């Protein structure tokens, strides 16, 4: 995953550099962060075993990401169902309010015209 540029500020007390210094960091996470050369030296494993370990860690990482995405999808579907339910309730309430106002208007106009003896 690439999250773009990140700025980190380091403050050192009582240090007054004469020039501005830029330092580039290469931060890695997950499978990319493991130092596979040390794993090969420590375990005395062959090249194929090392590649299999890399692939296994990659598959495990992908598997965990899939479970996370599936869980997020279920949460979003539940939120969608709840939102649809609320919208249906509000739509029904709005319809009832409109019909009530229309009924009140008809009643008011009818009584007004009856008082004026136009009906």
FENWO-V623933 format. One record per residue. N is the residue number from 1. PSI is psi in whole degrees, 0 to 359 (none if undefined). Layout:
n={N	N}
psi={PSI	PSI}
This chain:
n={1	2	3	4	5	6	7	8	9	10	11	12	13	14	15	16	17	18	19	20	21	22	23	24	25	26	27	28	29	30	31	32	33	34	35	36	37	38	39	40	41	42	43	44	45	46	47	48	49	50	51	52	53	54	55	56	57	58	59	60	61	62	63	64	65	66	67	68	69	70	71	72	73	74	75	76	77	78	79	80	81	82	83	84	85	86	87	88	89	90	91	92	93	94	95	96	97	98	99	100	101	102	103	104	105	106	107	108	109	110	111	112	113	114	115	116	117	118	119}
psi={138	119	12	193	142	135	133	129	131	127	126	122	144	34	121	90	150	345	158	133	131	131	130	130	145	96	133	150	162	223	325	339	342	140	96	337	324	325	318	322	318	314	356	46	158	171	319	320	321	316	321	321	318	313	320	316	322	315	319	317	317	319	314	320	322	316	319	314	322	318	317	322	317	319	317	323	320	317	320	316	317	319	318	319	315	320	321	317	315	324	317	317	316	319	316	320	315	316	322	316	319	318	317	322	316	314	316	314	319	314	325	311	329	322	325	357	38	344	none}
